[in-house]
Amino acid sequence: MASNEAVEFDPSSHSHRRFNPLTQTWVLCSPHRTKRPWQGAVEPPQLEDRPRYDEKCYLCPGNTRAGGIKTEAYEETFVFENDFAALVEQEVLPLEQDFNQNSSLFKIQPARGKCHVICFSPRHDITVAEMSDDEIRGVIKAWTKLYQGVSKDHPWINYIQIFENKGSMMGCSNPHPHGQSWSLSYIPTIPAQILKSQKSFALAPSSLNSTGPRLTNGLPSLLLSYAASELAQHRKKPEDSRVVFTGKHFVGLVPFWASWPFEVMIVPFHRHIPSLSKLSVDEQADLATVIGAVTRRMDNLFECSFGFSMGLYQAPVDRHTEDEWESYAQFHIGFYPPLLRSSSVKKFLVGFELFAETQRDITPEQAAKRLRECEDVHYKVKLKGPK
């Protein structure tokens, strides 16, 4: 029973927890901390000029990479096998039963894989936020080709994780616009949990009355229901909305359960799309538009090249069969940027967040409002004109 001193709960000012139904984890939200005065510096716009071509960059067309292999003189999105891959393709013999010491405390499992680098553009001086919709669509086509092709050529591959680490603050040592693809013999921990959560939602009796389009099997979809709810809220009360940008088929929003200050999810809202390979031509084009709109707003927020880790979540590999996970998985993209108050002040996952649970100060609603209010024209174009 509440005490006489209890007040009505206000999520914009009272500490509270939010549940992430995809990862089955909680996030502590502390909005009252945003009232602390900020005495840090406000940095001027970042206008660093990188050359269009850098002879020392191993990802620029025609240059020799660190492993001694010459990069093709490409003119559009280009993919090659990573010279220093995190996984090896070599198959190993089945483990002896006593290899795990007959104990649940000492488990080991072989892991095979193939790793690729995806050069988004031949230009060294831009990022995705500065690319045209058509150029971003070229990146999506390269992602799709990898998703469809690698597993077809290598039947032992079960999952393909596509991602980008943008900026030195995310550990990226080369500023040339690029991402990676790790093709794995297993389904990794986080995607596996997200797939299980989507299936559990679809099969739960409590989900039967969920709003939004259904999965192709007629069952409710966690992310289609979620997107429908967010868009309905946006139409009803746009000032409190978590929506950042809406396209014809995809919406970019700050998730209700976001962990990172300006985290964004891009998700379809019209129909069930299990993977890249199921995108129509029109959906592919709209996805490019939404990615461009979201990343430009991120850059414009602090007038800097906004660092983030971006990753694709989708059904396990395309084997041209009705896979169990494909029946429940909904394709979506996550952007996890660490910047908090300026181009140099970032959030660190330390202390309580390492040992207890993730915590954030600014609410997802406040973050979405700030991103939504950013202009669609990239700040560099406004200040310097088009490149």
N, C-alpha and C positions, 0 to 999 in steps of 0.2 A: 504494500500500500504506500502511495506517495505521501510525503510529509506535507505539512501546511506551507512550507516554503517552496514547494515545487511550482514551476511555471510551465506554460504551454510550450511544447517542443517546437523549435524553429531550426530547420536544417541549414539555414544560411548563417546561423550564429552559434549553435550548440554542437559540441562534439558528438559524433555518432559513427556508426559502422555501416558500410554498404557491402552487399554480397555480390560476388561475381559468379553467375551461374555457369559460366564456361569453364573456369578453372576450379570452381568450388572452394574459393578462398574469400576472406573478408578484407576490407580496406578501412582503416581508421581515418576519418575525415575531421579536421580540426579548423573549421572556418574562422573561429574567433582569433586565431593567430595572425590572420591577414590584417588585423587592425593595428598590429605593431608598426610603428613608423619605420620606413625604409630610408636609411642614411647612406646607402651605397651610391656608387657613381652611376650616371646615366651615360652610356657610351654613344658616341656619334655613329652614324650609319657606316657599315662596313662596305668600302668601295674598292677592295683589293682587286688589282688588275692582274689576272693570270694570262699568259699567252694563249692564243688559240691552239698552238701546237708547241709542245715542250720536248726538245730533243733528249732530255734526260728522263722523261717519263716512260716507263716500260709498258704503259697501256696506250700510249699514243700510236697512231697508225704508222707501221713501217719500222718501229723501234725494236731493239733487242731487249728481251725481258731478262730478269735477274737470273733465270735458269739457262740463259744462253740461246733461247729460241726466239726467232724473229716474229714479231706480231705482224699479222697481215695488214696491208694498206687498205683498211676497211673505210667505207663511206657512210655506213649506217650502223645500227646496233650490231655488236660483234660478240660472239661467244667462243671461249676456248677452255680447254681443260687446265685446271689450276696446277701450276708447276710445283707447288708446295702444299698438296692436299692434306686435309686433316684425317682422311680415311684412305685406306688402300683397297684395291680391288681384289687382291689375292685371296682365294678361297682356302680355308683351313679344314683339316679333318675334324670330325665330331669330337667333342671333349670327352675324355674318360670320365666315368661316373664319379671317381674319387677326386677329380680335379677341383671340385668345389668343397672338398674336405668333409663331405656328408653333413654340411651345416648350412642353415639358412642365413648365417652371419657372414659367410664368405662366398657370395655368388659372383660369377664371372660369365660373360657372354661375348662371343666373337662379334665384331662389327665390321662390315665391309661397306665400301661406298665409292662414289665417283664425285669429284668436286669440279665445278665450272666457275669461271669468271665471266660476268656479263658486262661488257663495256656499253653503256647506254648510248654514248655518242662519240664520234671521232674527235669532237671539240674538247679541249682540255679546260676551257675557261667558263664552263657553265655547269649547272646542276639540273636535276629534274624540274625544279621550280622555274627554271628559265628556258625550258624546252617547250616547243609548240605541242599542241594536242596530237598532231600527226606523228611527231617524233616520239612522244610518250607511247603512242599506239604501237610503234615499232618495237619498243621495249616489251610491251605486253605480248606481242606476237613471238618474240624470242623466248619469253617465259613459257608460253604455251607450247612452243616447239620442243623445249627441253622437257616439259612435263609429259608430253606425248611420246617423245622419241627415246629418251634414255632408258625408260623401263621396258620399252619394246625391244630394244637391243640387248638389255641385260635383265632377264626375267627374275633374277634374285633380288632386284630392288623393290622395296615396299613403300617407301615414302620419299618425297622430294621436297626439301625445305628451301624456299627461295627467300632471300633477304638482302637488305642493304644496310651497311653502317656508314652513315654520312657524317663527315667531319672528324677532325682530330680528337675532339672530346669523346667520340664514340670508339676511339681506337683505330680509326682509319688512317693509314700512313700515306695514302696516295689520294690527292684531291681530284684526280680524274674521275668523272661520273661513272660509277660502276657498282654492281652488286655481285652476289654469289648464289650458287645453287649447290646444295649438298644432297646427293642422291644416296639413300641409305637402305641397308638390308633389313631395317626394323623401323617401327613407328616410334619417334621420340616421345619423351615423357609428357611434355606440354600438349602437343597435338593429340596424343592419345587420350589425355584427360578431356580435352575439348570435344573430341569425337564421342567419347562415352557420355558426356553431359548432354550433347545434342540428341543422342539416341534415347537416353533416360527421359528427357523432356517429352520427346515424341510419344513414348510409350506410357507416360504417367497419366492415370485417370484425371488428375487435377488439371492437365493441360488441354483437355478436350474442348473447353469453351474458349480457348485462346483466340484472339483476333488475328487477322492477317492471312495471307495466302498460305496454302498447305504445301507439304512436300509432295513429290510426284507419287508417293504411295498413299496419299490422302491423309496422312497424319499431320499433326501440328508441328511447326518448325520453331525452335527456340529463337533463332535470329530473325526470321520473317515476322514472328509475333512481336519481337522486341522492336524491330524497325517500324512496324505499323503503329505501335504505341508511341514511339518517339515522334513520328510524323504527325500523329493525331494531336499530341501535346503542342507541337510546334504551330499547328494551325490554330489551336485554341488559345494559346498564350505564348506567342513568339518571343516575348521579352525574357521569359524564364526557360526557353528551350535549350536543349543540348545540341541541336542541329547546327552545323557550321555551313554546309553547302549541300544543296539538293540538285541532282541531275535528273535525267529522264528515267534511269534504271537504278542508279546507285545514290546513296546518301552518305555524306561524311559527317560524323558526329563525335562529340566527346562522350564516351560511354558513362552511364550512370555510376559504374563501378571503377572508373579510371584510376590507375595507380600513379601515373606520371602527370605532372602539372598540366601539360597541354596535349595529353594523349588523344589520338584520334583513331576511330575505326571507320573504314569504308565498307559498306555492306549493301547487297542488293535488296530491293524492297518490293519487287513485283512478282518474282517467281523463284522456285527452287533452282539454284545453280550450284551443283556440287563441286565443280572445279573449273579451271581455266579452259579446259577442252570443251566445256558446255556453253561457253559464251557465244552469243550470236554476233554478227558483224556490228550491229547497232549497239549492243551491250559493250562490246570491246571498245568502241569509239567513246561511249559515255564514260566508261571506267577511266579512260585516258583524260577526259575532261575534268572529272572529279579529282583525280590524283593531282593534276595541275593546279586546280583551284585551291585544294587543301594545302599543298606545299608552298604555293605563293603566299597564302595568308600566314603560314608559319614564318616564312622569311620576313614578311612585312611587319610582324608583331614587334620585333625588336630591331628591325632593319639590319639583319645579319643573315648569313647562311646558316639556317636553323638546323643544328645537329640532331640526328635521331637514329634509332634503329627501326627499320621497317621490315615486316615479315608477312608472308602470305600463309593463310590457313585454308586448307581444302581437303577433299577426299584423298585417301592414299592413291597410289599410281593408277593410271588409266590402262586397264587391261581389256577394255571393250566388252566387259561383262557387267552384269548388275551386282556389283560388289556390295556387301552388307553395309559398309560405311558410307558408300555413295548414296544410299537410300536416306541417310540422315544428315550428312555433312552439308553445310552451307558455306560456300566460298566467302571469305572476307579478308581484309587487310588491316593490320595494326601498325600504327606509328607511335613509337615510344620515345619522345624527346625529353631530355633532362633539364632544359633551360627553365628557369623559375621566375626571375625578376628582370633580367637583362641579358645581353648577349654573352656575358661572362659569368653570371651567377647561376649555378645549376644545382639541381637536387642530387643528393648522394643517398644511396641505399646503405645506411650505416646504423649502428646502435640498435634501437628498438626494432627497426625494420629488418635487420639481419637476424635478430634473435626472437622476435615476436610476430609482428605482421606489418604489412605495408601501411604507411601513413602519408597523408597529403594535407596541405593547408587550404589552398584555393579550391573552391568547390568546382565540380565539373560544369555546373551551370555558369559560374563566373568565367571559367576558362573558355567555354563555348562562345559566350557573349563577346569576349575580347577578340577571339579569332574571327567570328562572324562579322564584326565591325571593321575588320581590316579590308583594305581595297583589294580588288582582283588584279590590278596592274602591279607588276613587280616593282619594288621600291627603286631598284637600280635603273629601270627604264624611265621612271619619273625623274630621277635625279640626273641621269646621264644620257638618256635616250637609248633606243634599241641597239644591240650589238651588231 
